[in-house]
Amino acid sequence: MTTALPEPLRTRWQPLRTGLVDLFHYDVEEFHFRDGRLLLRGNNGTGKSKVLALTLPFLLDADLSPRRVEPDGDPGKRMEWNLLLGGEHPHSERLGYTWIEFGRLDPTSGETHFRTLLCGLKAVSGRGIARHWYAVTGQRVHHGPDAPAEGALSLVDATGTALSRDRLVEAVGGHGMVYDQAKTYRRAVDEALFGLGEQRYGALVDLLVRACCTPSTSTS
């Protein structure tokens, strides 16, 4: 049974879907937003916080450091742990992706427009994150047994293996750009979704990171 993809309902950009490929304990996982909101339910330890840590605001921020990604800011929880699982993964290297899709309606024509942000990460035992890259594309991510729509983007090949950076460049083609530097990627994200400029965009992302990654405290 094929689940229909969510469609944008507003003229402003809104998140529609987010997903992980070969990250944490996930092979290929996808989560749908409803009216721009995402509800994750499950028992403690099932990975709800990890999904958020690896998607938003990380895909707006593009900073791999634990102080920006991890909810508790623990410096010991380096990004490579999310791939190699502290040595518990059966392979000594692993390549994965995190992605999020935004959509909007054109106020004049009513046509739908999409932007997908993604980050590819390769970790190697003893080396940490050996390489990482980012992309902004107008394609919609598609994974599954049914044939993808024309122009859709699959982050895995026919064998289920996550795409290397070079193969991603080929897959994105003329629909977007792949970036190796966080700064140029952040600029592209701002231009694609917000149009705030470097300083205002940086302030927005800093606010989101503080809101998501500041440990809660209690008083007695």
Phi, psi and chi 1 to 4 in degrees:
 res  aa     phi    psi   chi1   chi2   chi3   chi4
   1 MET       -  129.0 -179.9  176.8  178.4      -
   2 THR   -94.8  128.6  -58.4      -      -      -
   3 THR   -87.6  127.6  -58.1      -      -      -
   4 ALA   -63.9  140.5      -      -      -      -
   5 LEU   -74.8  143.3  -63.4 -177.8      -      -
   6 PRO   -66.6  146.0   24.0  -32.8      -      -
   7 GLU  -116.1  147.4  -64.3  -69.2  -29.5      -
   8 PRO   -68.7  146.5   24.1  -33.4      -      -
   9 LEU  -119.1   -0.5  -58.1  175.1      -      -
  10 ARG  -126.7  163.5  -56.1  174.1 -174.4  170.9
  11 THR   -84.8  -11.9   56.9      -      -      -
  12 ARG   -97.1  153.0  -60.9 -179.7   64.3  179.7
  13 TRP   -60.9  135.3  -67.6  106.0      -      -
  14 GLN  -137.6  145.0   62.9 -177.5  114.1      -
  15 PRO   -68.5  136.4   24.2  -32.0      -      -
  16 LEU  -112.8  -44.7  -60.3  176.4      -      -
  17 ARG  -146.9  156.2  -62.6 -177.0  -64.7  153.2
  18 THR  -144.0  157.6 -168.6      -      -      -
  19 GLY  -161.7  166.8      -      -      -      -
  20 LEU  -130.6  142.1  -59.0  171.8      -      -
  21 VAL  -128.3  116.4  175.4      -      -      -
  22 ASP    52.8   46.9  -82.9  -17.2      -      -
  23 LEU  -128.9  144.0  -85.2  177.6      -      -
  24 PHE    55.2 -133.1 -168.9   50.6      -      -
  25 HIS   -97.3   15.0  -68.9  -70.2      -      -
  26 TYR   -98.8  141.1  -61.8  104.7      -      -
  27 ASP   -88.8  -74.0  -66.3  -36.1      -      -
  28 VAL  -133.1  113.7  175.1      -      -      -
  29 GLU  -133.1  142.5 -165.7   64.7   55.3      -
  30 GLU  -135.7  140.0 -177.1  175.5  -49.7      -
  31 PHE  -127.2  133.7  -53.0   89.4      -      -
  32 HIS  -102.1  137.1  -70.7 -158.6      -      -
  33 PHE   -85.0  155.5  -70.1   78.4      -      -
  34 ARG  -126.7  117.5 -178.5  172.5 -178.8  177.3
  35 ASP    54.1   39.4 -165.5   26.2      -      -
  36 GLY    80.6    6.1      -      -      -      -
  37 ARG  -120.0  149.6  -64.2  174.9  174.3   84.9
  38 LEU  -129.1  126.2  177.3   65.1      -      -
  39 LEU  -113.7  121.5  174.2   63.9      -      -
  40 LEU  -112.5  123.9  -61.4  175.3      -      -
  41 ARG  -122.0  142.7  -60.7  177.7   62.8 -176.1
  42 GLY   166.3  168.3      -      -      -      -
  43 ASN   -70.7  162.8  -64.8  -31.3      -      -
  44 ASN   -58.1  138.2  -69.8  -20.7      -      -
  45 GLY    86.2    3.6      -      -      -      -
  46 THR   -87.7   -4.8   54.7      -      -      -
  47 GLY   105.1   13.4      -      -      -      -
  48 LYS   -62.0  -50.0  -58.4 -175.9  -60.5  -62.5
  49 SER   -64.7  -33.3  -63.5      -      -      -
  50 LYS   -66.5  -38.8 -175.3   58.4   65.2  175.4
  51 VAL   -58.4  -46.5  169.9      -      -      -
  52 LEU   -67.2  -40.8  -64.3  177.8      -      -
  53 ALA   -61.5  -31.5      -      -      -      -
  54 LEU   -95.2   -2.4  -66.4  172.7      -      -
  55 THR  -118.4  -71.7   54.0      -      -      -
  56 LEU  -118.9  136.2  -78.2  176.4      -      -
  57 PRO   -89.8   11.8   33.5  -36.0      -      -
  58 PHE   -53.8  -43.1  168.5   66.9      -      -
  59 LEU   -73.3  -10.1  -74.3  166.8      -      -
  60 LEU   -93.6  -28.0  -60.1  179.3      -      -
  61 ASP   -91.7  -43.8 -175.7   34.8      -      -
  62 ALA    68.1   20.6      -      -      -      -
  63 ASP  -103.8  121.4 -172.5  -23.3      -      -
  64 LEU   -84.5   -4.7  -86.0   61.3      -      -
  65 SER   -68.6  144.1   62.4      -      -      -
  66 PRO   -56.2  -34.3  -25.2   34.7      -      -
  67 ARG   -64.4  -21.0   67.8 -178.9 -179.7   84.3
  68 ARG   -99.9  -26.7  -58.5  -73.3  -79.4 -170.2
  69 VAL   -98.4  -47.0  176.4      -      -      -
  70 GLU   -77.0  134.8  -69.3  -63.1  -29.7      -
  71 PRO   -56.4  -33.7  -25.7   34.4      -      -
  72 ASP   -98.5    0.8   58.7    4.3      -      -
  73 GLY    65.4   18.3      -      -      -      -
  74 ASP   -64.6  116.7 -175.9  -11.0      -      -
  75 PRO   -65.6  -15.8   24.0  -33.9      -      -
  76 GLY   -78.7  -15.1      -      -      -      -
  77 LYS   -93.2   73.6  -64.1  179.0  179.8  178.1
  78 ARG   -75.5  156.3  -57.8  178.4   66.3   85.1
  79 MET   -56.1  -34.3 -178.4   60.0   83.8      -
  80 GLU   -62.4  -22.9   59.0  -95.8   27.0      -
  81 TRP   -60.4  -33.5 -171.3   93.5      -      -
  82 ASN   -68.0  -15.2  -63.6  -59.3      -      -
  83 LEU  -101.9  -49.3  -69.3  143.5      -      -
  84 LEU   -93.3   -8.3  -58.8  177.8      -      -
  85 LEU    56.2   40.2  -54.9  176.6      -      -
  86 GLY    65.1   30.2      -      -      -      -
  87 GLY    91.6   -3.1      -      -      -      -
  88 GLU   -84.1  -14.2  -65.1 -177.1    5.1      -
  89 HIS   -70.9  142.8 -167.2  -91.7      -      -
  90 PRO   -67.5  -14.6   20.8  -32.3      -      -
  91 HIS  -113.3  154.6  -59.0  -65.9      -      -
  92 SER   -84.5   -8.9   59.9      -      -      -
  93 GLU  -143.6  153.4   63.4  178.7   61.5      -
  94 ARG  -153.8  141.2 -169.8 -177.5 -176.0 -163.4
  95 LEU  -120.7  132.2 -170.4  158.7      -      -
  96 GLY  -145.9  173.9      -      -      -      -
  97 TYR  -135.2  149.7  -79.0   91.7      -      -
  98 THR  -124.8  142.4  171.7      -      -      -
  99 TRP  -150.8  158.4   61.0  -86.4      -      -
 100 ILE  -146.0  142.3 -173.7  168.4      -      -
 101 GLU  -114.3  134.3  174.7 -170.0   81.1      -
 102 PHE  -116.0  152.0  -66.7   83.8      -      -
 103 GLY  -144.2  159.5      -      -      -      -
 104 ARG  -155.1  161.5   73.5  175.5 -177.7   88.6
 105 LEU   -98.5  137.5  -72.1  172.8      -      -
 106 ASP   -71.8  124.5 -173.5  -70.7      -      -
 107 PRO   -65.9  -20.4   23.5  -33.0      -      -
 108 THR   -94.5  -52.8  -57.6      -      -      -
 109 SER   -92.1  -19.9   66.4      -      -      -
 110 GLY    79.0    4.1      -      -      -      -
 111 GLU   -70.5  153.3  -65.1 -179.5   -9.0      -
 112 THR   -95.0  142.2   54.5      -      -      -
 113 HIS  -128.1  146.4  -61.3  -86.0      -      -
 114 PHE  -132.8  148.6  -57.9   95.8      -      -
 115 ARG  -136.7  126.9  -68.6  -68.3 -177.6  -85.2
 116 THR  -112.2  128.0  -60.6      -      -      -
 117 LEU  -105.3  138.9  -41.9 -180.0      -      -
 118 LEU  -151.0  159.0   60.5   92.1      -      -
 119 CYS  -136.1  128.7  176.7      -      -      -
 120 GLY  -101.4  139.6      -      -      -      -
 121 LEU  -134.8  133.2  -59.0  147.2      -      -
 122 LYS  -123.2  122.8 -179.3  178.4 -179.2  179.3
 123 ALA  -113.6  141.8      -      -      -      -
 124 VAL  -128.8  132.8  178.2      -      -      -
 125 SER   -55.4  129.1 -179.8      -      -      -
 126 GLY    86.5  -11.7      -      -      -      -
 127 ARG  -118.3  -11.9  -66.5  174.3   54.0 -166.7
 128 GLY    74.7 -143.9      -      -      -      -
 129 ILE   -75.9  106.8  -63.6  -65.0      -      -
 130 ALA   -76.4  -30.5      -      -      -      -
 131 ARG  -162.4  148.6 -166.8  171.6 -172.5 -173.9
 132 HIS  -148.1  155.9   63.7  -77.0      -      -
 133 TRP  -153.7  163.8   54.0   92.3      -      -
 134 TYR  -130.5  164.6  -49.7   91.9      -      -
 135 ALA  -153.5  151.1      -      -      -      -
 136 VAL  -127.4  124.6  178.9      -      -      -
 137 THR  -143.8  155.0  175.8      -      -      -
 138 GLY   -86.0    0.7      -      -      -      -
 139 GLN   -79.0  154.9  -62.7  159.4  -70.0      -
 140 ARG   -99.0  135.9  -54.7 -165.7   76.9  177.5
 141 VAL   -71.2  136.6  169.6      -      -      -
 142 HIS  -134.7  127.0  171.3   88.6      -      -
 143 HIS  -134.5  140.3  -61.3  123.2      -      -
 144 GLY   145.0  171.2      -      -      -      -
 145 PRO   -74.5  -25.5   26.8  -34.5      -      -
 146 ASP   -77.0  155.9   51.7  -45.7      -      -
 147 ALA   -65.6  133.1      -      -      -      -
 148 PRO   -72.0  154.5   27.6  -34.6      -      -
 149 ALA   -67.0  156.5      -      -      -      -
 150 GLU   -59.2  131.8 -176.5  178.2   -5.2      -
 151 GLY    85.9   -1.1      -      -      -      -
 152 ALA   -71.7  159.4      -      -      -      -
 153 LEU  -116.5  121.4  172.2   66.0      -      -
 154 SER  -103.1  131.9  177.6      -      -      -
 155 LEU   -91.3    3.1  -63.6  173.9      -      -
 156 VAL  -128.7  154.1  -62.5      -      -      -
 157 ASP   -89.8 -171.0   62.7   17.2      -      -
 158 ALA   -64.1  -21.4      -      -      -      -
 159 THR   -91.7   -1.1   67.8      -      -      -
 160 GLY    86.2    9.9      -      -      -      -
 161 THR   -88.4  133.4  -57.2      -      -      -
 162 ALA   -62.4  142.6      -      -      -      -
 163 LEU   -67.9  140.0  -59.7 -176.0      -      -
 164 SER   -71.0  170.2   66.1      -      -      -
 165 ARG   -58.3  -45.7 -179.4 -163.9  178.5  -78.2
 166 ASP   -63.5  -37.8  -69.4  -16.6      -      -
 167 ARG   -72.6  -30.0  -64.7 -171.4   67.0 -175.6
 168 LEU   -65.8  -42.6  177.1   69.3      -      -
 169 VAL   -55.0  -43.6  171.3      -      -      -
 170 GLU   -64.8  -41.2  -65.2  176.4    1.0      -
 171 ALA   -69.0  -37.3      -      -      -      -
 172 VAL   -71.8  -38.7  168.6      -      -      -
 173 GLY    53.5 -130.3      -      -      -      -
 174 GLY   -89.5   11.1      -      -      -      -
 175 HIS   -88.5  -10.3  -60.1  -77.7      -      -
 176 GLY  -176.8 -160.2      -      -      -      -
 177 MET  -137.9  147.9  -70.6  -71.9  -65.6      -
 178 VAL  -107.1  136.8  176.0      -      -      -
 179 TYR  -124.8  143.5  -55.3   90.0      -      -
 180 ASP  -100.2  -18.5  -68.6  -48.6      -      -
 181 GLN  -109.1  133.2  -58.8  -62.1  -36.0      -
 182 ALA   -60.1  -37.5      -      -      -      -
 183 LYS   -63.8  -45.5 -176.7  175.5 -177.9  179.3
 184 THR   -69.8  -34.7   52.8      -      -      -
 185 TYR   -64.2  -46.7  164.4   76.8      -      -
 186 ARG   -58.6  -41.1  -77.2  164.1   54.5  102.8
 187 ARG   -62.0  -41.8 -176.1 -176.8  -56.5  117.1
 188 ALA   -65.0  -38.8      -      -      -      -
 189 VAL   -64.0  -45.3  172.2      -      -      -
 190 ASP   -60.3  -45.8  179.3   33.3      -      -
 191 GLU   -65.3  -34.2  -68.7  174.0   -6.6      -
 192 ALA   -77.1  -34.2      -      -      -      -
 193 LEU  -116.9  -32.8  -61.2  178.8      -      -
 194 PHE  -119.8  -46.2  -58.2  103.0      -      -
 195 GLY    67.9   37.2      -      -      -      -
 196 LEU   -90.1  -27.0  -64.2  173.4      -      -
 197 GLY    92.4  160.2      -      -      -      -
 198 GLU   -58.1  -47.4 -176.8  175.8   -4.2      -
 199 GLN   -69.1  -46.5  -70.3 -172.8  -17.0      -
 200 ARG   -68.6  -36.8  -67.6  175.7   63.3 -160.3
 201 TYR   -66.0  -43.2  179.5   73.5      -      -
 202 GLY   -59.5  -40.7      -      -      -      -
 203 ALA   -65.5  -39.0      -      -      -      -
 204 LEU   -62.8  -47.5  169.9   64.7      -      -
 205 VAL   -65.8  -40.4  173.5      -      -      -
 206 ASP   -58.6  -41.1  -73.8  -14.6      -      -
 207 LEU   -63.7  -43.0  179.1   61.9      -      -
 208 LEU   -64.7  -41.2  -69.5  173.1      -      -
 209 VAL   -63.2  -44.7  169.8      -      -      -
 210 ARG   -62.4  -39.8  -73.5 -161.9  -63.1  -89.2
 211 ALA   -66.9  -36.2      -      -      -      -
 212 CYS   -88.5  -31.0  -65.9      -      -      -
 213 CYS  -114.7    8.7  -61.0      -      -      -
 214 THR   -85.2  119.9  -60.9      -      -      -
 215 PRO   -59.8  140.0  -18.6   31.2      -      -
 216 SER   -76.9  149.7   60.1      -      -      -
 217 THR  -127.2  158.2   58.7      -      -      -
 218 SER  -134.7  153.7   60.4      -      -      -
 219 THR  -121.9  149.8   57.2      -      -      -
 220 SER  -103.9      -   56.9      -      -      -
